[in-house]
Amino acid sequence: GLLLAAVSVAAVIARQPYGQAGLFSLAAISGLVDVDAITLSAARMPEPVETLARVIAVAAGVNTLAKSAYAGVIGGLRLGWLVLAGGLAAFACAAIVLVYQ
């Protein structure tokens, strides 16, 4: 609840003076913690769907890298690499679907 509210307010604040660059920056920052908040915030924005999809993809990519780093620090380097490999495999599958859609 609180994170969603904070990201929603930050999205409005970042979007006004900085436009899309502000949204992408916010997506990267919020992706360190969670993807849901920026996704729900993006759903309410008037930007084109393609832009919002990229914003969410940035958040998801940063979130995957962050989780890999967290796993590596907490569970060891091997676990970090395994989490990263799984995340990259998921992104590869998504890319294939988007290309051949």
C-alpha positions in Angstrom: 0.0 0.0 0.0 2.6 2.6 1.1 5.0 1.7 -1.7 2.3 1.9 -4.3 1.2 5.3 -3.0 4.8 6.6 -3.0 5.5 5.4 -6.5 2.2 6.8 -7.8 3.0 10.2 -6.4 6.6 10.0 -7.6 5.4 9.1 -11.1 3.3 12.2 -11.3 6.1 14.4 -10.0 8.7 12.8 -12.2 6.6 12.9 -15.3 5.7 16.6 -15.3 9.2 18.2 -15.5 11.2 15.2 -16.9 8.7 13.5 -19.2 9.5 9.9 -20.3 13.0 10.2 -18.9 11.5 10.7 -15.5 9.3 7.7 -15.9 12.2 5.5 -17.0 14.3 6.7 -14.1 11.5 6.0 -11.6 11.0 2.6 -13.1 14.7 1.7 -12.6 14.6 3.0 -9.0 11.4 1.3 -8.1 12.5 -1.9 -9.8 15.2 -2.3 -7.1 12.4 -3.2 -4.7 9.2 -4.1 -6.6 7.6 -4.2 -10.0 4.0 -4.1 -9.0 3.9 -0.5 -7.9 5.3 0.9 -11.1 3.1 -1.4 -13.1 -0.1 -0.3 -11.4 1.0 3.4 -11.6 1.8 3.0 -15.3 -1.7 1.6 -15.9 -3.1 5.0 -14.9 -0.8 7.1 -17.1 -1.9 8.7 -20.4 1.4 7.8 -22.2 1.3 5.5 -25.3 1.0 1.8 -24.4 4.4 1.1 -26.1 6.1 3.6 -23.7 4.4 2.1 -20.7 5.4 -1.4 -21.7 9.1 -0.2 -21.9 8.8 1.5 -18.5 7.5 -1.8 -17.0 10.3 -3.8 -18.9 12.9 -1.5 -17.3 11.5 -2.1 -13.9 11.4 -5.8 -14.5 14.9 -5.9 -15.8 16.3 -4.0 -12.8 14.3 -6.1 -10.5 15.7 -9.3 -12.0 19.3 -7.9 -11.6 18.6 -6.8 -8.1 17.1 -10.1 -7.0 20.1 -11.9 -8.5 22.5 -9.6 -6.5 20.4 -10.1 -3.3 20.5 -13.9 -3.9 24.3 -13.8 -4.5 24.9 -11.8 -1.3 22.6 -13.8 0.9 22.9 -17.3 -0.6 26.3 -17.2 -2.2 27.6 -16.5 -5.7 26.4 -19.8 -7.2 22.8 -19.0 -6.2 23.1 -15.5 -7.6 24.2 -16.8 -10.9 21.3 -19.3 -11.0 18.7 -16.7 -10.2 20.2 -14.5 -12.9 20.2 -17.3 -15.4 16.5 -18.0 -14.7 15.6 -14.3 -15.1 17.5 -14.0 -18.4 15.8 -17.2 -19.7 12.5 -15.6 -18.9 13.4 -12.4 -20.7 14.6 -14.4 -23.7 11.3 -16.2 -23.9 9.4 -12.9 -23.7 11.6 -11.5 -26.4 10.9 -14.5 -28.7 7.2 -14.1 -28.2 7.3 -10.4 -28.9 9.4 -10.9 -32.1 7.3 -13.7 -33.5 3.9 -12.3 -32.4 
